[in-house]
């Protein structure tokens, strides 16, 4: 069956469940319902019955319709297919599962403050959602990605005897760089306030762990560089060039340039699936390295075609007499 047809049938079925479940139990539920929980499963937030039904429909319908609207490019690659199937079926079980646990907690309660939610139910729903997502992604992965067509093969580069050539490519994610700079500035302000004896408020102090995480992630994913030469391909992350990954040319069978987008590989950052890893800092031109073992590494980097040409030339130089 066509993937979009399966998605339509599945999405409508989950939408019906999300709406029909609370409606079928309307007479046994308090109004408003308990919808937020504190320690020990005690209710500390509520929502009217009408709003609850609307929210249950929307939290599923919005991501489902987004997935349905995605074009064929998303499913053209194995990473994209696994993410597409896994997200739909994982959320399609996880969200109705949360709906069921909330309704059971409110069932026959005199009012929303008397509702109780056992923690094990939430854990079970989360585990089941991830399990179904992994299974759906595995079953929908399809075959291996096709090799690069002739149009993506880089031009052949010939090196003169004894010639030593180095190629360095860069890429920067401006959005992540901006967020990193904001985190640095905010941490600096909070630090100066502390040194001046002006202790920040509790709300400001609570931001420090989050800002620190943004800073660390930003330093790792705001930019990267790739250097080809001296028998290795070296991938350096962040403005400091650390950490760095060195790949010996002896492990590489060939290299080429491809156009890839985050929607095809499961998002931004580091994406890994069996047989392939992607370092995605921005959509567009990527350097793809094919290992002799059969695996692949794709790196979003500018001027990838020239880098692939040099890799292939250096490999040929090592093989030819």
Secondary structure, DSSP 8 states (H G I E B T S, - for coil): --HHHHHHHHHHHHHHHHHHHHHHTGGGS-SSEEEEE-GGGBEEEEE-HHHHHHHHHHHHHHHHHHHHH--TTGGGSHHHHHHHHHHHHHHHHHHHHHHHHHHHHHTT-SSGGG-B--HHHHHHHHHHHHHHHHHHHHHT--S------GGGS-------TT----EEEEEE-HHHHHHHHHHHHHHHHHHHHHHTT----HHHHHHHHHHHHHHHHHHHHSEEEEEEETTEEEEEETTTT-SEEEEEGGGEEEEEEEEE-HHHHTSSEEEEETTEEEEESSSEEEEEEEETTS-EEEEE-TTHHHHHHHHHHHHHHHH--
